[in-house]
Amino acid sequence: MYKWIIRPLLFLVDAETVHHFVFNLLKFNSKIPGGKRLLKSIFNFEKSKLEKELFGLKFKNPVGLAAGFDKDAKLIDELACLGFGFIEIGTLTPLPQSGNEKPRLFRLPEDQALPSRGDRDRPVAAATPTGAADHRPRPGAGSRGGATGRNAGVPSHGRRRVHGAVGAAAAAHAGGDGRARPDAHRSG
């Protein structure tokens, strides 16, 4: 069904529009009574053989969602229903900045790739919703963390200090395990 119907329909629209459509669909589904439970029943697959422990963190499976899809930490619970072993929010920056020019997300069908030129236009304070502090880890929700980046024009020699402060805040807002990815630096 996906290969012959859904995928061809999604490929009629640019990748960034599809991203926003799926984002809104997940948000809408979570407002329907039983919507999250339905997603969990379809997508969560738990097997102890899949569990991994790396760097002192336990993951329910090795498949995670990298930073970029939920850069504002608005769908943490909804994404956890899809069975990811970990969810990473961001990339967050210390100060607001304009995002990259479009297209930021595009397809390379011959390579089966979906490159993203991230849109890091939100600071930590603005990036996380008012209720983000309530995103504490829940049983079966997987690990959460945050990716951080420096603002454009900031010399790279100061990035570790910026990452430390921003990364800790990002992980805390994500309801994470108190760890962020300070190595998520990407050129501004």
Summary of the structure (lengths in Angstrom):
residues: 188
radius of gyration: 17.0
end to end distance: 40.0
largest distance: 50.1
contacts: 545
relative contact order: 0.15
helix: 39%
strand: 15%
